[in-house]
Amino acid sequence: MAKSVKSIVKKLIPDELLNVRARLIYRSHVRKVTKKRTRAAYDSKCFPEGVNVMGPVKAEIGLGQSCRLLSKAVEASGLGFTIQNYNLADNVRNEDKSFDDKLTDSTPYGINILHLEPPELMYKCVDFDENLWNKKYNIAFWLWELEEFPFFWTPAIDLVDEIWTPSEFTSESIRKVTDKPVKTIPYYVSAKTKESCDRKYFKLPEDKFLYLIMYDANSTMIRKNPMGAIESYKKAFPVEDENVGLVIKMNNPKEKDIEELSALLEGYKNVYFVTEILEKEVVNSLIANADVFISLHRAEGFGLVMAEAMLNGTPCIATNWSSNTEFMNSEVACMVDYKFITLGNNMSPYPKGCKWADADTDQAAEYMLKLYKDKEFYDDMAVKAKSYIEDKLSLEEAGKKVRDRILEIMKQRID
């Protein structure tokens, strides 16, 4: 597959030279090309029935996992389908092999599902391939975490006929800026583990009650807010309490990230950093080996790790705002109150003036203590969470939603 224009520009212009002004100029060019780009309207008679999926299906980050879950749901729909991989930036490892036997460069079917973020979709438009776009019905699958959809991403809407998201929270955000169909197609959740990946495998103590924080440094640390979880942990447990511990799983951390979090935990002995990139089943095993998963996020486009923890019977403490509230409630998780705060500066891709949640760390600390001290409460939460996710986010339900919508599109176009 030809390299994207974005990749070529990055190779020709080193990062240290591709300054803010240069980036803005290039992005402006991409938006202009996007607005001018035209394509032939969808013609269902030109192609066999089925779906072409394109996205970062090999990427070992959250976007890659999202694309794999979408692909699995398309497969479960029973429709014909292909998958075309899209490599993300050079600093993202693209080694997941889950769908290697399905990968192809062809797009034979009449409906595309493009699991590309708006900027990536616009870059792909610059590399215009009429065999991909023309006479096909193009669906974008997007994630977004705030109530306000970025204005600088709206040109990407012109490239597609419809938009899918995994949560109604995200769908509502996008519906504010377009009249095109925006459909909510939730993920299914699977969280297989490896029996061999026990606490000893991760070099974690058997005799401690362990809390887990997990995030990808490429996914904006300030949004994931591990600092808030650490603050809550410190409020719940003094330095001298050695019966508990904190596990911090970080993907793609920079040295300064570890130094910053280590400084916040100065004096605490039972702190364990896990920084290597792990296979998904190994990550699931880490989650299952923890006693509690904590996410005091400021906003979530879905919150997959929380759903995976619940499925593995690991109780969650989570901010009671944004997309995760669509599969979590106070009956199955420890939901933390919050207040809204407004961004005073641009924090790409989050524009100045947007609002997000600031979780109540005192309440989170209370939940930490309750789960630690009250075994009956802990066990009840673990059982209810697992049952709830199994029922609400099943592969059968996800496949049905995909199939129903695709058949509806094809029927409308034939009629």
C-alpha positions in Angstrom: 0.0 0.0 0.0 1.3 3.4 -0.9 2.6 5.6 2.0 0.2 8.3 3.0 1.0 12.0 2.3 1.2 12.5 6.1 3.9 9.8 6.4 5.9 11.3 3.5 5.7 14.8 4.9 6.9 13.5 8.3 9.9 11.8 6.7 10.8 14.8 4.5 10.4 17.3 7.4 11.9 16.3 10.7 9.8 16.9 13.8 12.1 19.6 15.1 11.5 21.5 11.8 7.8 20.7 11.4 6.9 23.5 13.9 3.4 24.7 14.9 3.1 27.1 11.9 4.2 24.4 9.4 1.6 22.0 10.8 -1.1 24.6 10.7 -0.3 25.4 7.0 -0.3 21.7 6.1 -3.6 21.0 7.9 -5.1 24.0 6.2 -4.1 22.5 2.8 -5.6 19.2 3.8 -8.9 20.9 4.8 -9.0 22.7 1.4 -8.5 19.5 -0.5 -11.2 17.8 1.5 -13.7 20.5 0.7 -13.0 20.4 -3.0 -13.0 16.6 -3.3 -16.0 15.1 -5.1 -16.9 11.5 -5.5 -19.6 9.5 -7.4 -22.7 8.8 -5.4 -23.3 5.3 -3.9 -24.6 2.8 -6.4 -25.5 -0.5 -4.8 -25.8 -2.2 -8.1 -22.1 -1.8 -8.9 -20.8 -4.0 -6.1 -21.5 -7.3 -4.3 -23.2 -7.1 -0.9 -20.7 -6.7 1.9 -18.5 -4.4 3.9 -14.9 -3.2 3.5 -13.3 -2.2 6.9 -10.3 0.1 6.9 -8.4 1.1 10.1 -5.4 0.5 12.4 -6.3 -3.2 13.0 -2.7 -4.1 13.8 -2.0 -1.1 16.2 -1.3 -2.0 19.8 -3.1 0.9 21.3 -6.7 1.8 22.1 -7.6 2.8 18.6 -6.3 -0.6 17.3 -8.3 -2.5 19.9 -11.4 -0.4 18.8 -10.8 -1.4 15.2 -10.4 -5.0 16.1 -13.7 -5.0 18.0 -15.5 -3.3 15.2 -14.0 -5.9 12.7 -15.2 -8.7 14.9 -18.7 -7.3 15.1 -18.7 -7.0 11.3 -17.6 -10.6 11.0 -20.3 -11.7 13.5 -22.9 -9.9 11.3 -22.6 -12.7 8.7 -22.0 -10.2 5.9 -19.2 -10.5 3.5 -16.3 -8.4 4.6 -12.6 -7.5 4.0 -10.1 -5.7 6.3 -7.5 -3.3 5.1 -4.9 -2.2 7.7 -3.9 1.5 8.1 -0.6 2.1 9.9 -0.6 4.9 12.4 2.4 7.0 13.4 5.9 5.6 13.6 5.8 5.6 17.5 2.9 3.1 17.6 3.7 -0.6 17.4 1.7 -2.3 14.7 2.3 -6.0 15.5 -1.1 -7.3 16.5 -1.8 -10.4 14.4 -5.5 -11.0 15.3 -6.7 -10.4 11.8 -3.7 -11.2 9.7 -5.5 -14.0 7.9 -8.2 -11.5 6.8 -6.0 -8.6 5.6 -6.2 -7.5 2.0 -5.6 -4.4 -0.1 -8.8 -4.9 -2.1 -12.1 -3.2 -1.3 -14.6 -5.2 -3.4 -17.8 -4.4 -1.5 -20.1 -1.4 -1.8 -20.0 -0.2 1.8 -16.9 1.1 3.5 -16.5 1.4 7.3 -13.5 3.7 7.8 -12.1 3.4 11.3 -10.0 6.5 10.8 -10.0 9.6 13.1 -11.1 12.8 11.2 -7.5 14.0 10.6 -6.4 10.6 9.3 -9.5 10.4 7.1 -8.7 13.8 5.6 -5.1 12.8 5.0 -6.4 9.7 3.3 -8.6 11.9 1.1 -5.4 13.7 -0.1 -4.2 10.2 -1.3 -7.5 10.0 -3.2 -8.1 6.4 -4.6 -11.3 6.4 -6.6 -11.6 2.7 -6.2 -12.0 3.2 -2.5 -14.4 6.1 -2.6 -16.4 6.3 -5.8 -19.9 4.9 -6.0 -19.6 3.5 -2.4 -21.4 4.3 0.8 -18.8 5.5 3.2 -19.3 5.2 7.0 -16.8 6.8 9.4 -16.3 5.1 12.8 -15.2 7.8 15.3 -14.5 8.2 18.9 -14.7 11.5 20.8 -14.7 12.3 24.5 -16.3 15.7 25.0 -19.7 17.2 24.4 -18.3 19.6 21.9 -17.0 18.1 18.6 -13.8 20.0 17.3 -14.7 22.5 14.6 -11.4 21.8 12.8 -12.5 18.2 12.3 -15.8 19.0 10.7 -14.5 19.0 7.1 -14.0 15.3 7.4 -17.8 14.9 7.7 -18.1 15.9 4.0 -16.1 12.8 3.0 -18.7 10.3 4.4 -22.3 9.4 4.1 -22.8 8.4 7.7 -21.0 8.2 11.0 -20.9 5.4 13.6 -19.7 5.8 17.2 -19.5 3.3 20.1 -21.5 5.5 22.5 -24.6 7.7 22.5 -22.5 10.3 24.3 -20.2 10.6 21.3 -23.1 10.4 18.8 -24.8 13.3 20.4 -21.7 15.4 20.2 -21.4 14.8 16.5 -25.1 15.3 15.8 -24.7 18.9 16.9 -22.6 19.6 13.8 -24.2 17.5 11.1 -27.5 16.4 9.6 -26.0 13.2 8.3 -27.0 9.9 10.0 -25.0 9.3 13.2 -25.6 5.8 14.6 -24.5 4.3 17.9 -23.0 0.8 17.5 -21.6 -0.2 20.9 -18.6 -2.5 21.1 -18.9 -6.1 22.2 -16.4 -6.8 25.0 -14.2 -9.9 25.3 -11.4 -10.2 27.9 -9.7 -13.6 27.6 -6.8 -14.2 30.0 -3.9 -16.5 30.2 -3.7 -18.8 33.2 0.1 -18.6 33.2 0.0 -14.8 33.6 -0.5 -14.7 37.4 0.8 -12.2 39.9 4.2 -14.0 39.9 4.4 -13.5 36.1 4.0 -9.7 36.6 6.4 -9.7 39.7 3.5 -8.6 41.9 3.0 -9.6 45.5 0.5 -12.3 46.4 -0.3 -10.9 49.8 -1.2 -7.3 48.9 -4.6 -5.8 48.0 -3.7 -4.2 44.6 -5.3 -1.2 42.9 -4.6 -0.8 39.2 -4.3 2.4 37.1 -3.8 2.0 33.4 -3.4 4.4 30.4 -1.5 5.1 27.2 0.7 8.1 27.3 -0.2 8.7 23.6 -3.8 9.1 24.7 -3.3 12.3 26.7 -2.3 11.7 30.4 -4.2 14.8 31.6 -7.4 13.3 30.2 -6.9 9.8 31.7 -5.9 11.6 35.0 -3.7 9.0 36.8 -2.8 11.9 39.1 -6.3 12.0 40.5 -6.2 8.2 41.2 -2.9 8.6 42.9 -4.3 11.4 45.0 -7.2 9.3 46.0 -4.9 6.4 46.9 -2.8 8.6 49.1 -5.9 9.9 50.9 -7.1 6.3 51.5 -3.8 4.8 52.7 -0.9 6.3 54.6 2.7 5.6 53.6 3.1 3.1 56.4 0.2 0.8 55.3 2.0 -2.1 53.5 -1.1 -4.3 53.1 -2.1 -2.5 49.9 -0.3 -1.6 46.7 -0.7 0.4 43.5 0.0 -1.0 40.0 0.5 1.6 37.2 0.3 0.1 33.7 1.6 2.7 31.2 2.0 2.3 27.4 4.5 4.4 25.6 5.6 6.4 28.6 8.3 9.0 28.5 10.9 9.1 31.2 9.4 12.3 32.6 6.0 10.6 32.9 7.4 8.0 35.2 9.4 10.6 37.1 6.3 12.7 37.6 4.2 9.9 39.0 7.0 8.6 41.1 7.4 12.0 42.7 3.7 12.0 43.7 4.2 8.6 45.4 7.4 9.4 47.2 7.6 7.3 50.4 5.2 4.6 49.2 6.9 1.2 48.9 4.3 -1.0 47.2 4.2 0.8 43.8 4.7 -1.3 40.7 5.2 0.2 37.2 4.5 -2.0 34.2 5.7 -0.2 31.1 6.3 -2.8 28.4 3.9 -3.4 25.5 1.9 -6.6 26.2 -0.3 -8.9 24.2 -4.0 -8.2 24.8 -4.6 -11.5 26.7 -1.6 -10.6 28.9 -3.0 -7.2 29.6 -6.4 -8.7 30.4 -4.6 -11.0 32.8 -3.0 -8.1 34.6 -6.4 -6.5 35.0 -7.8 -9.8 36.3 -5.0 -10.1 38.8 -5.7 -6.6 40.3 -8.2 -6.4 43.1 -9.7 -3.0 41.9 -9.4 -1.0 38.7 -9.5 2.8 39.1 -10.3 5.3 36.3 -10.8 8.9 37.4 -10.8 10.0 33.8 -11.9 13.5 32.8 -13.7 12.1 29.7 -14.1 8.9 27.8 -15.1 8.0 24.3 -16.1 4.6 25.5 -13.9 3.2 28.4 -13.0 -0.3 27.2 -10.7 -1.1 30.0 -13.4 -0.5 32.5 -15.7 -2.9 30.7 -12.9 -5.5 30.4 -12.2 -5.2 34.1 -15.9 -5.7 35.0 -16.1 -8.7 32.7 -13.2 -10.2 34.6 -14.8 -9.6 37.9 -12.5 -6.8 38.9 -14.6 -4.0 40.6 -14.2 -0.5 39.2 -14.0 2.9 40.7 -14.8 5.4 37.9 -15.8 8.9 37.1 -19.6 9.1 36.7 -19.5 11.1 33.4 -19.2 10.6 29.7 -19.4 7.4 27.6 -18.6 4.8 30.3 -21.9 5.6 32.1 -23.7 3.8 29.3 -22.5 0.4 30.6 -21.8 1.4 34.3 -24.0 2.5 37.1 -24.0 2.5 40.9 -25.3 -1.0 41.1 -22.3 -2.5 39.2 -19.5 -0.1 39.9 -18.3 2.6 42.3 -19.3 5.8 40.5 -17.5 8.9 41.5 -19.1 12.3 41.6 -17.4 15.2 39.8 -17.6 18.9 39.0 -17.0 20.4 35.6 -13.9 22.3 34.8 -13.2 24.4 31.7 -10.0 24.1 29.7 -8.2 27.4 29.9 -5.8 26.5 27.1 -5.8 24.4 23.9 -4.7 20.9 24.7 -4.6 19.3 21.3 -7.0 17.9 20.2 -9.1 19.5 23.0 -9.9 23.2 22.3 -9.8 25.9 24.9 -13.2 26.5 26.4 -14.3 22.9 26.4 -15.4 21.3 29.7 -14.7 18.0 31.2 -15.0 16.3 34.6 -12.9 16.7 37.7 -13.6 13.6 39.9 -14.1 13.9 43.6 -10.9 12.3 45.0 -12.3 12.2 48.6 -15.2 10.0 47.4 -12.9 7.8 45.4 -10.7 7.3 48.4 -13.8 6.3 50.4 -14.6 3.7 47.8 -11.0 2.4 47.9 -11.4 1.8 51.6 -14.8 0.2 51.3 -13.7 -2.3 48.7 -10.7 -3.1 50.8 -12.5 -3.5 54.1 -16.0 -4.8 53.2 -15.6 -8.2 51.5 -19.4 -8.7 51.1 -19.6 -5.3 49.2 -16.6 -6.3 47.1 -17.9 -9.7 46.2 -21.4 -8.4 45.3 -19.9 -5.7 43.1 -17.7 -8.1 41.3 -20.5 -10.6 40.5 -23.0 -7.9 39.4 -20.4 -6.2 37.2 -19.5 -9.4 35.3 -23.1 -10.4 34.7 -24.1 -6.9 33.6 -21.4 -6.6 30.9 -22.0 -10.2 29.6 -25.6 -9.2 29.0 -25.2 -5.7 27.7 -22.1 -5.9 25.5 -22.2 -9.3 23.8 -20.8 -10.2 20.4 -24.2 -11.4 19.3 -25.8 -8.0 20.0 -23.0 -6.1 18.3 -23.1 -8.3 15.2 -26.9 -7.8 15.0 -26.6 -4.0 15.2 -24.1 -4.0 12.4 -26.1 -6.3 10.2 -29.4 -4.5 10.8 -27.9 -1.1 9.9 -26.0 -2.4 6.8 -29.1 -4.1 5.4 -31.2 -1.0 6.1 -28.7 1.1 4.1 -28.7 -1.4 1.2 -32.5 -1.6 1.2 -32.9 2.2 1.1 -30.5 2.5 -1.8 -32.2 -0.2 -3.8 -35.6 1.2 -3.2 
